[in-house]
């Protein structure tokens, strides 16, 4: 199966349009105010203009379920990515709105993969990122051999500091559960502004 690509942390109108022309499978918009890539309410109005075949993802960190659902409806989001300490019940609640639910977990050497079991029926995908106090966006790659300890069938997004030079290594991964690659900070000219030429190169390399 061809790997899906998610470009996350979009916030500028012309840049959103330019990246959309590359036809990523997912585009992520960060609704977490402490993020350098936080999308303002004004810019969030642009989300509805993203072509329908691209799945728009709202990224949230320990937000209330009401606020998540309100943003889903307001901006016609097709998926939500939960990057905080959201419970299984929270994930199920949000999933009832009909969106895809992606639950992110930061991995480090002492990560307990058994905590994922309770989430397996509550989410559509896991997202494995580098463990960081800032809930992602660290630009650092985690040790991918940690995924050898992942025993569930649930497909996942691979995230965390992925750069152009990782394309070959990603192509060599033989895990059928690897559903998508999530790219962000390593493809930027500044936070929230993507380098379209570099993205083109990555898309070409990965496929």
C-alpha positions in Angstrom: 0.0 0.0 0.0 1.3 3.4 -0.9 2.2 5.5 2.1 0.0 8.4 2.9 1.6 11.8 3.6 0.4 14.4 6.1 1.8 17.9 6.1 1.2 19.5 9.4 1.4 23.0 10.9 -0.1 25.0 8.0 -1.1 28.6 8.7 -0.6 31.0 5.7 -3.2 31.3 2.9 -0.9 31.2 -0.2 1.3 28.5 1.4 -1.8 26.4 2.2 -2.9 26.7 -1.5 0.6 25.8 -2.8 0.9 22.8 -0.6 -2.6 21.6 -1.5 -1.4 21.5 -5.1 1.0 18.8 -4.2 -2.0 16.6 -3.1 -0.9 15.4 0.3 -3.4 13.0 1.8 -3.7 15.0 5.0 -3.1 18.6 6.0 -2.8 19.5 9.6 -3.9 22.7 11.4 -2.8 23.3 14.9 -5.4 24.6 17.3 -3.0 24.7 20.3 -2.3 28.3 21.3 1.2 27.6 22.7 2.4 26.2 19.4 4.4 28.4 17.0 2.2 27.0 14.3 -1.1 27.9 16.0 -3.7 28.8 13.4 -5.7 31.9 14.2 -9.5 32.0 13.8 -9.0 34.3 10.8 -6.6 31.9 9.1 -8.7 28.9 10.1 -11.4 30.2 7.7 -9.1 29.1 4.9 -9.5 25.4 5.8 -12.8 25.1 4.0 -11.1 26.0 0.7 -8.7 23.0 0.9 -9.7 20.5 -1.9 -12.1 17.9 -0.7 -9.9 15.0 -1.5 -7.3 16.2 1.1 -8.3 15.3 4.7 -8.1 18.4 6.9 -6.9 17.6 10.4 -7.4 19.7 13.5 -4.6 19.2 16.0 -5.6 19.6 19.7 -3.8 19.3 23.1 -5.9 18.7 26.2 -8.8 20.7 24.8 -12.4 20.2 25.9 -14.5 17.8 23.9 -17.0 20.6 23.3 -14.3 22.9 21.8 -13.0 20.1 19.6 -16.4 19.3 18.3 -17.2 22.9 17.7 -14.1 23.3 15.6 -14.8 20.1 13.7 -18.3 21.5 12.7 -17.1 25.1 12.1 -14.2 24.2 9.8 -15.6 20.9 8.3 -12.5 19.0 9.6 -12.3 15.4 8.4 -10.0 14.3 11.2 -8.7 15.3 14.6 -5.3 14.6 16.1 -5.2 14.5 19.9 -1.8 15.3 21.2 -2.3 15.5 25.0 -3.5 13.2 27.8 -6.9 12.6 26.3 -8.7 9.6 27.7 -10.2 6.7 25.9 -13.7 8.1 26.6 -12.7 11.5 25.2 -11.6 9.8 21.9 -14.8 7.9 21.7 -16.8 11.0 22.3 -15.0 12.9 19.5 -15.2 10.0 17.1 -19.0 10.1 17.4 -18.9 13.3 15.3 -17.9 11.1 12.3 -14.3 12.3 12.0 -11.2 10.2 11.9 -9.5 10.2 15.3 -5.7 10.1 15.4 -4.2 9.7 19.0 -0.6 10.8 19.3 1.9 9.3 21.8 5.4 10.5 22.4 7.8 7.6 22.4 11.0 7.3 24.5 13.0 4.3 25.8 10.6 3.7 28.7 7.3 4.0 26.9 4.7 1.5 28.0 3.1 0.2 24.8 0.4 -1.7 26.9 -1.4 1.7 27.5 -2.4 1.6 23.8 -4.6 -1.4 24.2 -7.5 0.5 25.8 -7.4 3.0 22.9 -7.5 0.5 20.1 -11.2 0.6 19.5 -11.5 4.3 20.3 -9.3 5.7 17.6 -8.7 5.1 13.9 -4.9 5.6 14.0 -2.1 6.1 16.4 0.6 8.7 15.8 4.0 8.0 17.2 6.1 11.1 17.8 9.2 12.0 19.7 8.6 12.5 23.5 8.8 16.2 24.2 7.3 18.5 26.9 6.0 20.7 24.0 3.6 18.0 22.6 5.5 17.5 19.4 7.2 19.9 17.0 10.6 19.1 18.5 12.2 18.5 15.1 13.9 15.4 16.7 13.7 11.8 15.5 12.9 9.1 18.0 14.6 5.6 17.9 12.4 3.8 15.4 13.5 0.4 16.7 11.2 1.2 19.7 8.3 0.3 17.3 9.5 -3.3 17.5 7.6 -3.4 20.9 4.4 -2.3 19.2 2.2 -5.4 19.0 -1.3 -4.1 18.1 -2.8 -4.3 14.6 -3.9 -0.6 14.6 -2.2 1.3 11.8 -0.1 4.3 12.7 1.4 7.6 11.5 5.2 8.0 11.9 6.1 11.5 13.1 9.0 13.4 14.7 11.7 15.3 13.0 11.3 13.5 9.6 13.5 15.2 7.0 14.3 14.6 3.3 17.1 12.3 4.1 14.8 9.9 5.9 12.8 9.1 2.8 15.0 6.1 1.9 14.9 4.6 5.4 11.1 5.0 5.5 10.8 3.2 2.1 12.7 0.3 3.7 10.3 -0.1 6.6 8.4 -3.4 6.1 5.7 -2.8 8.7 2.3 -3.0 7.0 0.8 -1.1 9.9 2.8 2.0 8.9 -0.1 4.0 7.3 1.3 7.5 6.9 4.2 9.8 7.4 3.7 13.1 9.2 6.1 15.9 8.3 6.3 19.4 9.7 9.3 21.4 11.0 12.0 20.0 8.8 10.2 21.3 5.7 9.8 24.9 6.8 11.2 28.3 5.9 9.9 29.5 9.2 7.3 28.0 11.7 4.1 27.5 9.7 5.5 28.3 6.3 6.4 25.3 4.3 9.2 25.0 1.7 7.2 23.8 -1.2 10.2 22.8 -3.3 11.6 20.6 -0.5 8.2 19.0 0.0 8.0 18.2 -3.8 11.4 16.4 -3.5 10.2 14.4 -0.5 6.9 13.4 -2.2 9.0 12.2 -5.2 11.5 10.4 -3.0 8.9 8.6 -1.0 6.9 7.3 -3.9 
